[in-house]
Amino acid sequence: MQALRAATQWAARCLGLEHEVGTVEKGRRADLVVVGGNPLDDVTMRPVSTLLSASTATSYPSSPRGP
């Protein structure tokens, strides 16, 4: 969990943007990446299934996890 917070919430705080980005809340800007599995169990990069950015959703075909 600390790795995810360091890359999002804590990074926004360091940049002075904590009221605008860093957490998923109503009224905040966010890009979201949807991956297979639970990143709290395994933080290694998993295949991305969907990318949500600036109100655009892009889906990617399923692919086996790489080495």
C-alpha positions as a Python dict, from the first residue, in 0.01 Angstrom:
ca = {
    (1, 'M'): (0, 0, 0),
    (2, 'Q'): (287, 239, 77),
    (3, 'A'): (425, 205, -278),
    (4, 'L'): (88, 305, -426),
    (5, 'R'): (53, 600, -190),
    (6, 'A'): (408, 715, -264),
    (7, 'A'): (329, 721, -636),
    (8, 'T'): (-4, 902, -594),
    (9, 'Q'): (-114, 1071, -273),
    (10, 'W'): (230, 1150, -131),
    (11, 'A'): (366, 1265, -468),
    (12, 'A'): (74, 1508, -506),
    (13, 'R'): (142, 1642, -156),
    (14, 'C'): (512, 1697, -235),
    (15, 'L'): (413, 1895, -545),
    (16, 'G'): (155, 2101, -357),
    (17, 'L'): (-129, 1950, -561),
    (18, 'E'): (-299, 1745, -289),
    (19, 'H'): (-626, 1940, -327),
    (20, 'E'): (-638, 1866, -700),
    (21, 'V'): (-490, 1518, -760),
    (22, 'G'): (-345, 1220, -573),
    (23, 'T'): (-661, 1045, -458),
    (24, 'V'): (-980, 932, -631),
    (25, 'E'): (-1249, 1170, -505),
    (26, 'K'): (-1536, 1367, -655),
    (27, 'G'): (-1413, 1690, -813),
    (28, 'R'): (-1050, 1579, -851),
    (29, 'R'): (-862, 1509, -1172),
    (30, 'A'): (-744, 1152, -1220),
    (31, 'D'): (-616, 904, -1474),
    (32, 'L'): (-690, 546, -1378),
    (33, 'V'): (-528, 223, -1491),
    (34, 'V'): (-725, -101, -1452),
    (35, 'V'): (-508, -411, -1414),
    (36, 'G'): (-580, -778, -1359),
    (37, 'G'): (-553, -887, -998),
    (38, 'N'): (-494, -695, -678),
    (39, 'P'): (-192, -461, -683),
    (40, 'L'): (-181, -478, -303),
    (41, 'D'): (-99, -850, -330),
    (42, 'D'): (157, -808, -610),
    (43, 'V'): (278, -461, -712),
    (44, 'T'): (463, -581, -1022),
    (45, 'M'): (318, -445, -1345),
    (46, 'R'): (30, -655, -1467),
    (47, 'P'): (-130, -642, -1810),
    (48, 'V'): (-335, -325, -1839),
    (49, 'S'): (-695, -400, -1932),
    (50, 'T'): (-835, -45, -1938),
    (51, 'L'): (-696, 308, -1925),
    (52, 'L'): (-927, 592, -1817),
    (53, 'S'): (-784, 933, -1897),
    (54, 'A'): (-955, 1272, -1939),
    (55, 'S'): (-1298, 1109, -1974),
    (56, 'T'): (-1173, 865, -2241),
    (57, 'A'): (-1172, 490, -2182),
    (58, 'T'): (-938, 265, -2381),
    (59, 'S'): (-965, -113, -2347),
    (60, 'Y'): (-684, -348, -2433),
    (61, 'P'): (-722, -714, -2534),
    (62, 'S'): (-629, -968, -2270),
    (63, 'S'): (-278, -1097, -2296),
    (64, 'P'): (-82, -1342, -2084),
    (65, 'R'): (138, -1193, -1818),
    (66, 'G'): (492, -1144, -1940),
    (67, 'P'): (807, -1282, -1777),
}
